Amino acid sequence: MKKIIITTLLAVASIVMAFGLLTDKPAIDFLKSLTQAQRNKTQMPFDDESRMLWHYIPSSMFPRAGIQLNELDPNQKAKLEELLRTFLSETGYNKTMKIIDLENVLLEISGDSIMRNPENYSVAFYGSPEKDSLWAFSFEGHHISLNFTIHNGKVETAPRFFGANPARIPSGPREGERTLQKEEDLGFELINSLSEKQRKIAIFQEEPFFDIVTGKSKEVEPLNPVGILYGQLNRNQQLIFLKLLDEYLSTMPAEQAEKRMNSIRDEEINELRFGWAGATVVGEGHYYRIQGKSFLIEFDNVQNKANHIHTVWRDFDGDFGRDIIREHYKNSDHHKHE
């Protein structure tokens, strides 16, 4: 029996080590591809205050730390692509690229090449993946904020923001193309599957919010527990709810997403709430949130005549890796008090 336990522990340790190497290598490869001047701009101490300063407005309005795409050569961009593909699923990577490409649509509409530029996205590193067990990086620009904190191969990926403007391209050769389509359609499917009695519980206010409630907060606490509980839904409605939740998790690598979904199912499924504000038809302003014990999702489509989506995933304990940072300091001999 003892031998079986030891073997199991060794197997788990091997998986963790392998994943650590998997995440570290593309980060190291990217940093090594930079010139020293570029690296000085890109890499900062782990405790640099910019690590938790984030936003989703254009970079011309909110300068980001780190280095922008327009400062990288093709080889460096390829290394960055490999890095993003490692930390995102194919779905997550494709959403990121579609959102960036919407800057070209906005450029055609506005003619403003300063504000609307698909090269104005930045990557910043905190700490060193080459020598530190705890490090982080972010990729951010208009309508994208991806924040990754890594400790011995364990990855936290919040806050995680995706937006889309226009949510549906109104004209031109790409007319009708929609970004973040499933997040919107599944939300509508769920709210419109409810009975009149259920809708009275789920719809917590008639007017939608103009934007996500939590904004660019560094840290969030649970919002008021509004909406309908998972347990108050019938089986078909619960399946729609889980499909919607899975769509937000699908931006993460499959194993990571599956682990988080299993944790939600096991530890907080009966505490999940779905709350709605605003119209329940396409083309009018609407907002919803999903809240559990450990996380919050917000979806808002009100601006630009309900053709401008903001979505965010927040972890109450894990935003910017707070939980694994505590674990790091607790278990690190260097930081233990005598």
C-alpha positions, 0 to 999 in steps of 0.5 A, a space after each residue: 500500500 505504501 509503495 502504491 501511494 509513493 508511486 502515485 505521488 511521484 506520478 503527480 509530481 512528474 505531471 506538475 513538473 512537466 506542466 511547469 516546463 511546458 509553461 516556462 519554455 515559451 516564456 523563456 524563449 520569448 524573453 530571450 528573443 528580445 534585445 536587452 533594451 526590449 527586455 528592460 522594457 518588458 520585464 519588471 519585478 514581480 511586485 511592480 505596481 503595474 502588475 495589477 493596473 489593468 483596463 480594457 479601453 484603447 492604449 491611446 487612452 490608457 498606456 500599458 506597461 511592457 512592450 507593444 506588438 509594433 515594437 516586435 519583429 516577425 520572429 519575436 511575434 511568432 514567439 509571443 504567439 507560441 506563448 499565448 497558444 500555450 496559456 490559452 486554448 484554441 478557442 481562447 487564442 482565436 477569440 483574442 485574435 478576432 478581438 484584435 482584428 476588430 480594430 481594423 473594422 473600427 479603423 475603417 469606420 472612424 479613420 482614427 489610426 491613433 486610437 484604432 490600431 491592432 498593433 497597440 497591444 502589450 505584453 509585460 512580464 513580472 519576475 523571471 520564468 528562468 529563475 523564479 518559481 513565482 512569476 506572471 505576465 499579461 497581454 492587454 489592449 483594447 477589449 483584451 486583458 489576460 493576466 497569468 500568474 504562475 507558481 511552480 507550474 500552477 497557473 491562475 488566469 484572472 482577471 480575464 476580460 474579452 470585449 467586442 466592438 462592434 459585436 456584430 459587424 454592421 456592413 461591408 464584406 464582413 457584415 454579420 460577423 459576430 464576436 463573443 456570439 455564444 456568450 450572448 446567445 446562450 445568455 438569451 437562450 437561458 433567460 428566455 427558457 425561464 417560466 414567468 415565475 422564474 423570470 421574476 426571480 432571475 431579472 433583478 432590475 429592468 434597466 441594464 448597467 451601462 458597463 460591467 459593475 466591477 470595472 477595472 477594480 484590482 480586487 472584487 468582493 461578491 456582489 449582492 446575491 441576485 438572480 435565480 439559483 442553479 437548483 431552481 432551474 429544471 434539467 434543460 435550463 441547467 444544461 444551458 447554464 452549464 454550456 454558458 459557464 463552459 463557454 467562459 472556461 473554454 478560453 483556458 487550456 482543456 485540462 485547466 478548464 476541466 479542473 475548474 469546472 469539476 471544482 465548481 460542480 463539486 464545491 459550489 454548484 448549488 450556490 451558482 446564481 444567474 441574474 439578468 438586467 435589461 431587455 430579453 430581446 436582441 438589439 436592446 441593452 442587456 446585462 447578466 451575471 453568473 456568481 458563485 462562491 469563488 467567482 463572478 462573470 459579467 456580460 454587458 451589451 448596452 453601448 453603441 445601441 447594444 452592439 458593444 460587448 464587455 465580458 469579464 471573469 473575476 476570481 474572488 480569491 485568485 485574481 492576479 494569483 493572490 491564492 498561489 502567491 499566499 501559498 508561495 510565501 507560506 511555503 517558501 523558507 526564504 519568507 518564513 518567520 523565525 
